[in-house]
Amino acid sequence: MDYQQLAKELEGLHTIGSITAKMGIKKETAVNYVYELNKRGYVELFSRKKKRIYRISPLKKLNIGNPGMYDIINKYSPMKLREPYEHTIYGKELSKEEALVRAINSKDYRVILASLSLFSHMTDWKKLNDLAKQSRVQRFVGALYDLAARFIRVRKMDNRTRNSLLNSELHDTYLISKLRSDDFIDLEKIWGVYLPFNNSDMERIKND
């Protein structure tokens, strides 16, 4: 497909719905188009209030800055995220630890699930704990680590970090509002939080 020509046809501001209507295509196809156009530099996320709005232009955006959260998750996760979220990080490189905490703070089901693969590549547990403490998500980090460890190979977390996470203040019980699973009640009891994923979800990120 000629994606520059597609960008010309879709030039302007769009939602997935408006692309679907304009092109006479299915929503899934529209999402794929945005993904491919963004990958080639023809899309900029204009707004994400309520609905994501994309600015599409046949003139490629300059690919400057460092990879964002989606880029880092997609690098390590077998479950790929297809919707653009952020393009670049300016001033410094986003770490795997920061990407994981950002994923948790996104409250997005697919983003958090895909981000669990980052536990296989963590190198600075103290940094992860400090970032989680700043965002008040330490219990969620601990619960998600234990969950990931049941399905994928993870880097071993040191006891000091684990105890800090386990003894941290409980700020919220739901990782995603009103969502919980009956498959991991034992982990929920340990960490005092509710996990939204089930066994079939976790099969999607297995890396063996």
Secondary structure, DSSP 8 states (H G I E B T S, - for coil): --HHHHHHHT-EEE-HHHHHHHHT--HHHHHHHHHHHHHTT-EEEEE-SSS-EEEE-SS-----SEE-HHHHHHHH-SS---S----EE-SS---HHHHHHHHHHHT-HHHHHHHGGGGGS---HHHHHHHHHHHT-HHHHHHHHHHHHTTS------HHHHHHHHTS----SBSSTT---STTHHHHHHHT-B----HHHHHTT---
